Amino acid sequence: MKALAGLTAILAIALAVVSAFGAFIPTTYVRDAPSMGAQGRGQDLVDLFLVVPLLVLALIFMLRGSRIAITIYGGTVFYILYSFSIYGFGVHFNRLFLLYCLIMGVSLYALVLFLCAVNRQDIKSWYDEKIPVRSTGIFLLLIAAMFLFLWLKDIVPATLKDSVPKSVSDYDLLVNPVHVLDLAFVLPGLAIAALKLMKKHRLGYVLTPIFLVFIIILAVALIGMVAMLKIQGISDDTSLAGIFAVLAVISTIFLFVFLRHLKPQENE
């Protein structure tokens, strides 16, 4: 756990610095499209005032043995890895590039160490038999299907026309890194977690709450992005913020119900 604590300390400091620069230094995203820059600032504010404190608190309580904190820590680190994979490949080069690489690398190795530590424990035995595996699994499958449809709706017409999706051309990107990460890793991961959970496999009990925490934090970050687009006068459409808020609330309910079925710990 000492190595994990050390990596998390580095991660929290680097994330705080990057988020502060992105949120409050106007030149950070000067090479990016105005919409991309506004979304970056919105996410940076969420990272600075929500994700950094959440990461630190989750680590503290995880080291004290809290099972809820273990779940929150895993989902938070996964969110950071996902987000900074997008920053690393989707944000135009700026003075924070090396920190983007540092955060992406440290979050990856922190997640690997975390999963190795969790894998040594019988996570399934932490929960009672009344846990709603079917409804939670179906919810994760619906989330995966929804985003798969959204991305294919953008990608397939461009593929058939041998053109470039609007989400790529508008931001002057080679590809959309969100498409890559979601189609290659996140959406299959959601499906695997859901199916394993419905079969009551131990992997489902490990991955499901991590993914729920990830979805909640990501939805809040997306709300921050939409809000910043509105504040900077780039877009007046706030309907997406409402959709993400609903997603965050429903995911929070599923997470709360899931964690309610944790058995009392012996030292409690």
C-alpha positions in Angstrom: 0.0 0.0 0.0 3.0 2.4 0.5 3.7 2.4 -3.3 0.0 3.0 -4.0 -0.1 5.9 -1.5 3.0 7.4 -3.0 1.6 7.2 -6.5 -1.7 8.7 -5.4 0.1 11.6 -3.7 2.0 12.4 -6.9 -1.3 12.0 -8.9 -3.2 14.4 -6.6 -0.5 17.1 -6.7 -0.1 16.9 -10.5 -3.8 16.9 -11.1 -4.3 19.9 -8.9 -1.6 21.8 -10.8 -2.9 20.9 -14.2 -6.5 21.7 -13.3 -5.6 25.0 -11.8 -3.7 26.0 -14.9 -6.4 24.8 -17.2 -9.2 26.5 -15.3 -7.5 29.9 -14.5 -4.8 30.5 -17.1 -6.5 31.6 -20.3 -3.6 30.7 -22.6 -3.7 27.0 -21.7 -6.0 26.0 -24.5 -5.1 28.8 -27.0 -4.2 26.3 -29.7 -7.5 24.4 -29.4 -10.8 25.2 -30.9 -12.9 27.6 -28.6 -15.4 24.8 -27.9 -12.6 22.4 -26.9 -11.0 25.0 -24.7 -14.2 25.8 -22.9 -14.9 22.1 -22.3 -11.4 21.7 -21.0 -11.8 24.6 -18.5 -15.2 23.2 -17.4 -13.6 19.8 -16.7 -10.6 21.3 -15.0 -12.9 23.1 -12.5 -14.6 19.8 -11.7 -11.3 18.0 -11.4 -9.8 20.7 -9.1 -12.8 21.1 -6.7 -14.3 17.6 -6.8 -11.9 14.9 -8.1 -8.7 15.9 -6.3 -10.4 16.1 -2.8 -12.3 12.9 -3.6 -9.1 11.1 -4.5 -7.3 12.2 -1.4 -10.2 11.3 0.9 -10.8 8.0 -0.8 -7.1 7.1 -0.2 -7.2 8.1 3.4 -10.2 6.0 4.2 -9.1 3.1 2.0 -5.9 2.9 4.1 -8.1 2.7 7.2 -9.9 -0.3 5.7 -13.1 1.2 4.4 -14.6 -0.9 1.7 -16.7 2.0 0.4 -13.6 4.0 0.0 -11.9 1.2 -2.0 -14.8 1.4 -4.5 -14.6 5.2 -4.7 -10.8 5.2 -5.1 -10.9 2.7 -8.0 -13.6 4.6 -9.9 -11.8 7.9 -9.3 -8.5 6.7 -10.6 -10.1 5.1 -13.6 -11.8 8.4 -14.4 -8.5 10.2 -14.2 -6.8 7.6 -16.5 -9.7 7.9 -19.0 -9.7 11.7 -18.9 -6.0 12.2 -19.3 -5.8 9.7 -22.1 -8.1 12.2 -23.9 -5.9 15.1 -22.8 -2.8 13.4 -23.9 -4.0 12.6 -27.4 -6.8 15.1 -27.9 -5.5 18.5 -26.6 -3.1 20.4 -28.7 0.5 20.6 -27.4 0.9 23.1 -24.6 3.1 23.8 -21.5 1.2 21.1 -19.5 2.0 18.3 -21.9 4.6 16.6 -19.7 2.2 16.7 -16.8 -0.6 15.2 -19.0 1.8 12.3 -19.6 2.7 12.0 -16.0 -0.9 11.9 -14.8 -1.8 9.4 -17.5 1.1 7.1 -16.5 0.8 7.4 -12.8 -3.0 6.8 -12.9 -2.4 3.7 -15.0 0.1 2.2 -12.6 -1.9 3.2 -9.6 -4.9 1.4 -11.1 -2.8 -1.7 -11.8 -1.5 -1.8 -8.2 -5.0 -1.2 -6.9 -6.5 -4.0 -9.0 -3.7 -6.4 -8.0 -4.4 -5.6 -4.3 -8.2 -6.0 -4.7 -7.7 -9.2 -6.7 -6.1 -10.8 -3.6 -9.3 -10.4 -1.7 -12.6 -12.2 -1.9 -14.7 -9.2 -3.0 -17.8 -11.2 -3.6 -17.9 -12.3 0.1 -18.2 -8.6 1.1 -21.8 -8.5 -0.2 -24.9 -10.2 1.0 -27.1 -12.3 -1.3 -29.8 -9.7 -1.8 -27.7 -7.5 -4.0 -29.7 -6.5 -7.2 -27.3 -8.0 -9.7 -29.9 -8.2 -12.6 -31.2 -4.7 -12.5 -27.7 -3.2 -12.0 -26.3 -5.3 -14.9 -29.1 -4.3 -17.2 -28.4 -0.6 -16.3 -24.7 -1.0 -17.3 -25.7 -2.7 -20.5 -28.1 0.1 -21.4 -25.4 2.7 -20.7 -23.0 0.8 -23.0 -25.6 0.4 -25.7 -26.6 4.1 -25.5 -23.1 5.4 -26.1 -22.3 2.7 -28.7 -25.3 4.0 -30.7 -24.3 7.7 -30.3 -20.7 7.0 -31.5 -21.7 4.7 -34.3 -24.2 7.4 -35.4 -21.3 9.7 -35.8 -18.8 7.2 -37.2 -20.7 4.9 -39.6 -22.0 7.7 -42.0 -18.5 9.2 -42.3 -17.1 5.7 -42.9 -19.5 5.0 -45.7 -18.8 8.4 -47.3 -15.1 8.1 -46.7 -15.2 11.4 -44.9 -14.3 12.6 -41.4 -16.8 12.8 -38.5 -17.8 16.3 -37.5 -16.4 15.7 -33.9 -13.0 15.2 -35.5 -13.0 17.9 -38.1 -14.4 20.6 -35.8 -11.5 20.2 -33.4 -8.8 19.7 -36.0 -8.0 16.2 -34.6 -6.6 13.1 -36.3 -9.3 11.0 -34.6 -11.7 11.5 -31.7 -9.9 9.9 -28.7 -13.3 9.5 -26.9 -14.4 7.2 -29.8 -11.2 5.2 -29.5 -11.3 4.8 -25.7 -15.0 4.1 -25.5 -15.2 1.6 -28.4 -12.0 -0.2 -27.6 -12.1 -0.3 -23.8 -14.9 1.4 -21.8 -18.0 0.1 -23.5 -16.7 -3.5 -23.7 -15.7 -3.2 -20.1 -19.2 -2.1 -19.1 -20.6 -5.1 -20.9 -18.2 -7.5 -19.3 -18.9 -6.1 -15.8 -22.6 -6.3 -16.4 -22.6 -9.9 -17.7 -20.2 -11.1 -15.0 -22.3 -9.4 -12.3 -25.5 -11.1 -13.6 -23.8 -14.4 -13.4 -22.6 -13.5 -9.9 -19.0 -13.9 -10.9 -16.4 -12.2 -8.5 -15.2 -10.0 -11.4 -18.6 -8.4 -11.7 -18.5 -7.5 -8.0 -15.1 -5.9 -8.5 -15.8 -3.9 -11.7 -19.4 -2.8 -11.2 -19.1 -0.3 -8.4 -15.9 1.0 -10.0 -17.7 1.7 -13.2 -20.6 3.3 -11.4 -18.3 5.7 -9.6 -16.6 6.4 -13.0 -19.9 7.2 -14.7 -21.0 9.5 -11.9 -17.8 11.6 -11.9 -17.7 11.6 -15.7 -21.3 12.8 -15.9 -20.5 15.7 -13.4 -17.5 16.6 -15.6 -19.7 16.6 -18.7 -22.1 19.0 -16.9 -19.2 21.2 -16.1 -18.2 21.2 -19.8 -21.7 22.1 -21.0 -22.0 24.9 -18.3 -18.7 26.4 -19.5 -19.9 26.4 -23.1 -22.9 28.3 -21.9 -20.9 30.8 -19.7 -18.5 31.6 -22.5 -21.4 32.1 -25.0 -20.3 29.3 -27.3 -23.5 27.3 -27.0 -26.9 28.0 -25.5 -28.0 24.4 -25.6 -28.1 23.2 -22.0 -30.3 20.1 -22.6 -27.2 17.8 -22.5 -26.5 19.0 -19.0 -29.9 17.8 -17.9 -29.3 14.4 -19.5 -26.0 14.1 -17.8 -27.5 15.2 -14.5 -30.2 12.4 -14.8 -27.4 9.9 -15.6 -25.5 11.0 -12.6 -28.5 10.7 -10.3 -29.6 7.3 -11.5 -26.0 6.0 -11.3 -25.7 7.3 -7.8 -28.9 5.5 -6.8 -27.6 2.2 -8.3 -24.3 2.7 -6.5 -26.0 3.5 -3.2 -28.2 0.4 -3.4 -25.2 -1.7 -4.4 -23.1 -0.5 -1.5 -26.0 -0.9 1.0 -25.5 -4.6 0.6 -22.0 -4.6 2.0 -21.7 -6.8 5.0 -20.6 -5.1 8.3 -16.9 -5.4 8.8 -15.5 -7.3 11.7 -13.9 -4.2 13.3 -17.1 -2.2 13.1 
